[in-house]
């Protein structure tokens, strides 16, 4: 099974923060990825988004570089595939979804990918969940 993986879930794996419900959901998605039959798809912005959160957390002293490196190594071993075609849709479908649902274009890129590929979206972001439901998509 393939699904789209939003960075909000990935960051729960790293920081373990947020509500208990968000942590439980993130753990369930991690369990899915540990199953060889599941592959997560991410838009091309994903690596930059992960890196940005990490570098900002390091700058604030919330995360040590050694822990970041360990986490990134774990991510690289997971069944996560980057969808290179996301950039082709950035100034078209993604921008329109961002406008329609009042999302950042970064968040809209996950929604666009899920809708384009007909896949469920794994996200802890409430605005993105609402947009997904309004667009007729499915939550993983």
Secondary structure as UniProt FT lines:
FT   STRAND          2..5
FT   HELIX           7..15
FT   HELIX           20..33
FT   TURN            36..37
FT   STRAND          39..43
FT   TURN            44..45
FT   HELIX           46..59
FT   TURN            60..61
FT   HELIX           65..77
FT   STRAND          80..83
FT   TURN            84..85
FT   HELIX           86..89
FT   HELIX           90..94
FT   HELIX           95..101
FT   HELIX           105..117
FT   STRAND          120..122
FT   HELIX           126..134
FT   TURN            135..136
//
